[in-house]
Amino acid sequence: MENEIFKALFDLVSIINRPDRDKKMIDNAGVNLEAVTFRVFVGIAHLQPTSVGELAAMMGKNYSSVSRQIDKLETAGLVHTYPSSSDSRIRVSELTTYGEEVSTMIGLARERNMREALADWTPEERNGLLNNLRRLFESLKRFD
């Protein structure tokens, strides 16, 4: 059973991580964002404020690759970076006001997509999925 759960999670993560889905999400949201920076942007929005190291670890990417994408996002006015108050060697990133607006547009597009995907689910099934995903996350987090 546990192996089947892992396979199902792997399938889910695989579909979520497809670059063509990122591009479609960008198009559906109507935002001007490069597909290559999309995941970094979404990661910052989810974790903010966050360091380059935290973001790279979460994404399974190397520090320099994530740092380059953050530079692009900062140049585009979507992200603001600054030295950490606890260690000036650590660069912290968070969304600008414009970045928050873009994140909201992406969130609305994601919500529309999820609503369509779950259209034939009952409210009880949706609630059960949410509760079980949260519980699984908490259970897996204990092994970090």
Secondary structure, DSSP 8 states (H G I E B T S, - for coil): -HHHHHHHHHHHHHHHT-HHHHHHHHHHHT----HHHHHHHHHHHHH-SEEHHHHHHHHT--HHHHHHHHHHHHHTTSEEEEE-SS-TTSEEEEE-HHHHHHHHHHHHHHHHHHHHHTTTS-HHHHHHHHHHHHHHHHHHHTT-
